[in-house]
Amino acid sequence: MEGLHFAAISSNARNRIARRVLNRLRGLRVLDTLDRRIGGTRAGSAGLIFHVGVAGDRMLARKTNRRRTGRLRFDPSPRFVNHRLAIADAHVALVVAHRAGDVDLVDGAVEPASWRRFTGIGSARRILKPDLYAETASTDDLVSAWFIEVDLGTEHIPTLLTKCREYEAYRQTGFEQSEHGAFPLVVWSVTHANTERAERRRQDLTDAIAADRRLPTALFRVVAPEDLLPLLGTGGLR
């Protein structure tokens, strides 16, 4: 949040002001927090995980013309929360890199705004659910589009491969190409708590994509999280 909304404030005051604003929004019930924390109880207010509160949900419902939920509809699992936080971190890193001039971010969207609805075989209605969507420009103004998937090592490789096939099924419809002129590259940002397993997972996914005759290998990139921004900065030419 600090990197997105308080970047213009000096680093000495940024954290203090951000916490003050969050506490005010929490008091107004625009935001609320989960019981669990990032980094445990010793992390203090910086470890709180915020979500939309009752008043915030009312405001969003009025803006988007949908029914109010009134409260958090379920208690999210640690795996769900960690994945959502990783997606948020990737999005924030991309925006911060853009502001620093390291990446020229033309457009971007986080799920569900990144999702694509299309008609599959037999007129079945399907939804492709990328974690992130981004468009970046190179120094010669060539714009590259990206579907970004964040994997924390919690899914089996066959599950990730199934998601790859969903991307290919969507590509075959031609909908994205018709609207945007080209189909985005699909980037898997793959990691794991264990460094060796993270590297092995990246290689396993790369090998699985290459071995699947239904998948065009040129459509996919598999990288470590720290290599995501450099890849987007090069337009995929690496």
Buried (B, 14 or more C-beta within 10 A) or exposed (E): EBBEEBEEBEEEEBBEBBBEBBEEBBEEBBBBBBEBBEEEEEEEEEBBBBBBBBBBBBBBBEEEEEEEEEEBEEEBEEEEBBBBBBBBEBBBBBBBBBEEEBBBBBEBBBEEEBEBEBEBEEEEEBEBBBBBBBBBBBEEEEBBBBBBBBBBEEBEBEEBBEBBEBBBBBBEBEBBEEEEEEBBBBBBBBBBEEEEEBBBBBEBBBEBBEEBEEBEEEBBBBBBBEBBBEBBBEBBEE
